[in-house]
Amino acid sequence: MGNPKYNREDGRELVLLQHIFSLPHLETSLRGNPAAVLAEIDRFAREQSHLIHIGPEKGAVVSSLIAERKPQIMVELGGYVGYSTILFGHAVRQAGGQHYFSLEINPVSAAIASLLIDLAGLKNFITLLVAPAHLSLARLTRQGVFDDGIDVLFLDHFKDRYLPDLWLAENLGLLKPGKSVLVADNVSRRGSRQETDEPNKPHYLDWVRGSVEQKEEILQRFAFNVPSDVQLAEMVRGGGDAAAISAGWDLALVPGMPRMTYESLGQYYTGRDDFNEKDVDIAQLIAQ
Ligand SMILES: C[S@@+](CC[C@H](N)C(=O)[O-])C[C@H]1O[C@@H](n2cnc3c(N)ncnc32)[C@H](O)[C@@H]1O
């Protein structure tokens, strides 16, 4: 059964949508106002049903990073109902950035997010793609939107996909040394719930903090399906996921690049070990 607070199979996200679109100040103060839309989502999560959004405290940490780094292109893996999309998309736009991409696997969550993003007035600045993140990364790579790299990659989807999707981004050449920053939600080893701490699965931080040798050792534990004679990045740029798949690649499990090493820019810890309120980890790619 688990904690009923976290039982999310009750349609609460649709209730949130109904709630927001029936507020009396919808047209007067919510439309076109990202901060007001976010405040209503936070209020709903506090007073009615718990949501798995990043929330205002960790959200502010990432918003400050955006204001400081001024990313042109930011990509989030796991858009859910659009809270972080609206918060960070707005911050990227305010910082003079070009575009925000939100990748979400669940079509119901994405439909809700789409309406809330539109309500907040950010529709033209944000692209929301509904598919497993690895397929959307391939699709956007093919479209050339990442030709100058991803400036901030925000990982907030399923924990067991953080590493495989980071590996794909590395392999496709989407991360640039001295520039690209990774922001990962809830990856600290503190707290009791560690979905990634299973015996044979490396933890996200093993990779992001690891040396070249440690990362080579991590990759040896996996059976990758890697055709020897074809460069994945070229293939995906030319023909997207279809070309890669027909050449024998499994985009869901592509080896990372051990020579890409990261420098930690800090870990913000909330002091709470609730399921989605623990920490946010920030690291920058330094070598390739
Ligand atoms: C913790 S929620 C994201 C919260 C959101 N970033 C926020 O702060 O408002 C995780 C989301 O990741 C999505 N997700 C899980 N696996 C995914 C995948 N492989 N690709 C894209 N989205 C995924 C889930 O459907 C869920 O909506």
The ligand as a Gaussian input file, in Angstrom:
#p B3LYP/6-31G(d) Opt

LIG

0 1
 C        9.191000      13.799000     -10.453000
 S        8.200000      13.974000     -11.869000
 C        8.819000      15.435000     -12.615000
 C        8.497000      16.671000     -11.859000
 C        8.731000      17.943000     -12.627000
 N       10.077000      18.026000     -13.134000
 C        8.470000      19.131000     -11.742000
 O        9.349000      19.475000     -10.936000
 O        7.394000      19.729000     -11.865000
 C        8.800000      12.703000     -12.926000
 C        8.165000      12.663000     -14.294000
 O        9.034000      11.935000     -15.158000
 C        8.240000      11.247000     -16.086000
 N        9.072000      10.189000     -16.689000
 C        9.438000       9.026000     -16.133000
 N       10.220000       8.336000     -16.968000
 C       10.371000       9.085000     -18.075000
 C       11.080000       8.915000     -19.294000
 N       11.798000       7.821000     -19.545000
 N       11.017000       9.898000     -20.205000
 C       10.302000      11.024000     -19.972000
 N        9.606000      11.231000     -18.832000
 C        9.644000      10.284000     -17.898000
 C        7.060000      10.755000     -15.261000
 O        5.968000      10.425000     -16.081000
 C        6.814000      11.960000     -14.343000
 O        5.855000      12.816000     -14.909000

